[in-house]
Amino acid sequence: MNKIFSMLAIFALLIACSNNNNDDKIQELEKKLQDQEKEMLMDKQNRLENELSEKNYELESLKNKKSSEARQTFHALGYGAYPEASDHILTPRELRRYSAYELRIMRNEVFARYGYIFNSSDLKEYFNAQEWYRPLYSNVNNRLTQIEKINVEKIKEYE
């Protein structure tokens, strides 16, 4: 605000001097006016650069936070009554040892390890009773390993 008043004062002096045909004073005042305009533009540019820098920092922080959260995905590998369904491709001999109920739990346990939210009340009740289970996602298919995908299909055949 002070700069604006001083610019107006210089401008008023410029007009007064022009009436007196004092060319040296006019040139001096014009130079001061130009210098003040440059200074104001530089101040504005510095403020904008600082704001841009702050926004870039915020953006990078948000990107880092998002990628950090993405890396912290939930999985309970090795937990549950049937960890072998995530460990290796199950053989027909292994699968024949289990009842239909056990096979159903085994198959759904694969999904539960990744935090799948079950819709059926019996599976919801069963997995909610497991200390390691955390219901987080409505779809975990893209999280399954190739071994788990194969085993899920094999288990379905034996259920």
Stockholm file with secondary structure:
# STOCKHOLM 1.0

chainA/1-159         MNKIFSMLAIFALLIACSNNNNDDKIQELEKKLQDQEKEMLMDKQNRLENELSEKNYELESLKNKKSSEARQTFHALGYGAYPEASDHILTPRELRRYSAYELRIMRNEVFARYGYIFNSSDLKEYFNAQEWYRPLYSNVNNRLTQIEKINVEKIKEYE
#=GR chainA/1-159 SS CHHHHHHHHHHHHHHHHHHTTCHHHHHHHHHHHHHHHHHHHHHHHHHHHHHHHHHHHHHHHHHHHHHHHHHSCCCCTTCSSCTHHHHSCCCHHHHHTSCHHHHHHHHHHHHHTTTBCCCSHHHHHHHHTSTTCCCCBSCCGGGCCHHHHHHHHHHHHHC
#=GC SS_cons         CHHHHHHHHHHHHHHHHHHTTCHHHHHHHHHHHHHHHHHHHHHHHHHHHHHHHHHHHHHHHHHHHHHHHHHSCCCCTTCSSCTHHHHSCCCHHHHHTSCHHHHHHHHHHHHHTTTBCCCSHHHHHHHHTSTTCCCCBSCCGGGCCHHHHHHHHHHHHHC
//
